[in-house]
Amino acid sequence: MEKLTNHPITEREKEVISLIYKGLTYNEIADNLIISPATVRKHTENIYRKLSVHNKVEAIHKCIEKKILKF
C-alpha cells in the first residue's frame, strides 16, 4: 500500500484542491480565499509533493482514493 508523506494535507490545502476540482483557476482560487496566486501555486506544489503526484488530475484522483476529500 502506498504511503503518503509524513506531513498531512492541511485544511487550507484541502480548500485549494477542492476549488481546483471545481475548475477554478489559480487567480479565481486566490480571489476566493483572499490570498495571492503565488500562494495558491505554493499550496498546489505542497499538495503534489505530499501526494507524490505531478498534476491536478492525479492530485484529485489520489485525494478521492485516499479519502482525504469527498467530492
C-alpha positions in Angstrom: 0.0 0.0 0.0 1.3 3.4 -1.0 2.1 5.7 1.9 1.7 9.5 2.0 4.5 11.7 3.3 4.7 12.3 7.0 3.0 15.7 6.5 -0.8 15.6 6.3 -2.7 17.7 3.9 -3.7 20.9 5.7 -7.2 22.4 5.8 -6.1 25.2 3.5 -4.6 22.7 1.1 -7.9 20.9 1.2 -9.7 24.1 0.3 -7.3 24.7 -2.6 -7.7 21.2 -4.0 -11.4 21.4 -3.6 -11.5 24.6 -5.7 -9.2 23.1 -8.3 -11.6 20.2 -8.5 -14.4 22.7 -9.2 -12.4 24.0 -12.1 -11.3 27.4 -10.7 -8.1 29.0 -12.0 -5.3 29.9 -9.6 -6.4 33.5 -9.9 -10.0 32.6 -9.1 -8.9 30.5 -6.1 -6.7 33.4 -4.9 -9.7 35.8 -5.0 -11.9 33.2 -3.4 -9.6 32.6 -0.5 -8.2 36.1 -0.3 -4.6 35.0 -0.9 -2.2 35.7 -3.8 -2.0 33.5 -6.9 1.6 32.7 -5.9 0.4 31.3 -2.5 -2.1 29.2 -4.4 0.7 27.8 -6.5 2.8 27.1 -3.4 -0.1 25.2 -1.8 -0.6 23.3 -5.0 3.1 22.4 -5.1 2.9 21.2 -1.5 -0.1 19.1 -2.3 1.7 17.5 -5.2 4.8 16.8 -3.1 2.8 15.3 -0.2 0.7 13.1 -2.5 3.7 12.2 -4.8 1.8 13.3 -7.9 2.6 15.6 -10.9 -0.6 17.3 -11.9 -4.1 18.3 -10.9 -5.8 15.2 -12.2 -3.5 12.9 -10.3 -3.9 15.0 -7.1 -7.7 15.0 -7.3 -7.8 11.3 -8.0 -5.4 10.5 -5.1 -7.4 12.7 -2.7 -10.6 10.8 -3.6 -8.9 7.5 -3.4 -7.3 8.2 0.0 -10.5 9.7 1.3 -8.7 13.0 2.0 -11.6 14.7 0.4 -15.1 13.5 -0.5 -16.4 15.1 -3.6 
